[in-house]
Amino acid sequence: MTNDCFVCQGPSKHYSYWKVFEYVQCQNCNLIYLKENPTEEQIYAAYDGGKLKNLRRKLVSPFRRLEDFKIYEEKMKTTSQIMDIVNQYVSEPGKKMMDIGCNKGFLLTQAINRGFIPYGIEIVPVLMDQFKRKFRQYRNNIYSENFSKVSSQVEDEYFDVVTAIDVVEHLQNPRDDFNNVFRILKKGGIFLAQTPDNHSKEAKEEKEHWGALKAYEHLILFDHKSLELLADQIGFSKVEYYEPIDKNIGNMLAVLTK
């Protein structure tokens, strides 16, 4: 990224350091972002947990069901709450839903329970092994590339819903990715995103110690003002907010309607 804000091209000032990386904040729209991004290798290492953890996952994966994860019941509850919000906008069965950063597939499991046709993107392939075994009919709908590569293969206005839970802050090319989300959504479709809110109580109280500041993973941090400005520039008709499902680091949960 350049020193200028990618949302409004406004000037930035120092916000905080995280190890050797510097976060800056736009003086116009409040967006917080890294002055210089980590390398691809550093970013991916933060996702896959390192060689030993990834090897352990691969060895255990064939013997574990989706229901065997300790967090299964908790995730089924929270993802059901997310689908409750989705259903306020889209409820007819047979609609297509893409979950960016689908992790182990808990949200996609609830999407199937609600009658959606699921698609998912997860760059650490082993995480989706249990989901693909449980729902073999949808295994070809799961992609192990980043969103920019997958979206380039998707026709215009294909999805009714796109979700990104704790993902937006990871985007390396956020304007391009938001544009692609908009392009692949049908008219009236929604983009539901949970992401850290840099105007949250946690952000203001913890400042440079805010838990969302971790440069190998979180490259951009919105507040309502910067998110709404970008959404308007892209062409979304409105942005609405709901109580975030996970509040640990001061998240916001936004629904952008095309």
N, C-alpha and C positions, 0 to 999 in steps of 0.2 A: 504494500500500500504506500501511497505518497503521504507526505505530511498533511496535505489538505484532506478534509473530510470527504468521503466518497458519497455521502448523502447530499450535503449542501455546498461542498467545496469551501466551507468556511475554514478559518485558521484554527489551529489547535494549540493547546498549552499542556505542559507536563501534568500528569495525573498521579502516576505511581510507578515504581520499579517492581518487577518480579524477576528475581535473579538478575540476569544480564539484560532482560527485555524491558523496554519502556512503554507503558501505557500513556496515551495522550487523550485529551478530551476536546471535542469541538466547542468553540466558544459561542457558536450560533445555535446548533441543534442538540448539543449535550452528548452526542455519541462518544463513547469511549472505545478506543481501538489501539492496536499495537502499532508502534512506529515502524517496526520491522518484524515480519513474521518469522517463526521458527522454520527450520528446514522440513521437507516432507518426511524425512526419516525420524526426526524428533516428534513430529505430530503423530505419525503412525505408531511409534513406540508407546506413546501415551495411551493409545486406544487398545492395543493388543496385550498390554501388561508385561511385555518382555518375553524372551524366548522360553524361559522355564514355565511361566504361567500358561503360555500358549500351548506348549507341549503337554502340560497336565490336562488342559481342556480337551485336546485331541485324544489323549489316552482314555479319558473318562467318558467322553461324549457318546460312544456307541452303547454304553450301559446305563445311560441316564435318560429318563423321560422328561418331558416338559414339566409335568406335575411334580417331579422330584426336587426341583429347586426350592430351597428354603423360603425364598421370597414369593413363591407362586401365589399363595392365597392373598398376600398383601397386594401384589401386582394385579391380580384379577379384580380386586376391589377398586384400586385407583384407576385402572384402565376402563372399568365400567363407568366410572364417573366422567371420564373423558368422552366416552361414547354417548353418554347422556347429553352432553353439550352438542356433539356432532348431530345427534338425532333431532335437536331443535331446528336444525337447518335442512338436514337430509335424512329421511326415514324410510323411503321406499326400498324394498328388497331388490337386490340385483345391481345396486350402484357400485361403482369402482372407487376404491380407496387406496392411496399410496401413503405408506408411513416411511419417512426418511429417517434413517438411523434407528431401525426397528429392533436393534439389540437381540433379545431372545424371542421376540415375537409375541409378547403378551398382549399388546394393543391389537395386533392383527388377529389374535385368537378371539378377542372380544368383538372385533369387526365382523368376523365370520359368524359369531353367535347372533349378531344383529342383522345378518342377511347380506353383508357386503361381500364383494369379490375383492380379495386382498392382494396388494402388491407391496413389496418392501425392499428397502436398500439398507444393507449392513456391510461395511467394508471389512469387518473381521468375520470371515465366512463360518468359522466353527460355532459362533454364537447362535446361528440359526439351524443347527443340525437337528435338534429335537423338534422344532416346529415343522421342518420339512419332512421328517419321518411321520409325524402325527397327521399332517395335512398333505399327503403326497400329491393330491390333485392340484395343489397350488405351488409345488416346489419350483416350477419354472417361472413363477412370478416373483422370485426373490433374487436380487442382484447384489453382487459383491464388488461393485465399482462405486465411485463417488457419484453424487447426484448429477453433476454437470454432464458426465458421460452417459448416464442412463437417460436423462431427460432428452438428450439429443436424438435418441432412438424412438421417442414417444411422439405420436401425432398430436396436433393441436386439439384442445378441448376434449381430452380423452377421459379425465378423472372428474368425479363429483366431489371428492374430498382429498386433500393432501394434509398430512399431519407431520409435525416435527417437534417432538418432545425433547427438550434439552439438547437441541441440535443447532439452532440458528446461530448461537454464539461461536460455533465451530467453523462456520462457512469461510472459505478462503476467498471466494469471489461472490460476495453477498448480493451485489446488484444483479449480476448475471443469473444467480440462482433464483432470486425473487422474480426476475423476468420470466424465467423458465417455469416456475410454479404457476405464474399467472397464465402463461401460454397453454399449459397442459390442462388447466382447469376449465370446465364447462362454464358457460355464462350462469351466474347464480351459485356456482360452486364455492367452496370455502377452503381457506388455508388456516388451520389451527396450529398455533405455535406456543409452546411454553419456553421461556428464556429468561435469564437474569435481568432484573430491572435496575438500572444504575441510579434510579431515583428512589429506590426502596429504602425502608427504615434501616435495613441491614447495611446497605451500601453507604448511607450517610453516617451511620454510627461507627462502622468498622473502618471506613476509609481505605487506607493502603493495606489494611489487613482483611479486607472483604474477601470472603471465601470464593467469590466468582473470579477473582484475579488469579489465574493460573495459565501462563502464556503458552504452554505446549498444547493446550486444548481450547481455551477461550480467546478468540482473536478479536471479537467485536461484542460490545455490550450496549444494548439499546436502552432508552427510556421511552415513555409514551410519545413524547414529542418527536424524537428521531424516527421511531418506527412508523408513526402516522405520516410523517413527511415522505419517507421512502415509499410507503404503500400508495400514497396519493400520486407520486411521480410514476409509479409502475402502472397505475390504472385501477387499483382496487376501489370499489365504490364506498366501502365503510370499514371501520375497525371497531370491534367491540371487545370488552374485557370481562373476564370471569375470574372467580377466586382460583388461584393456582392450585394444582394438585399437590405439588411439592413446594413448601415454603422455606426450606432450610436456608437458602442463601438469598432470599428476597426475589423470588421469581414473579413474573407476570404471565398470564395466559390470555392470549389475544386470538380473536377470530377475524380474519380478513376475508371479506366477501368480494367476489369478482362481479 
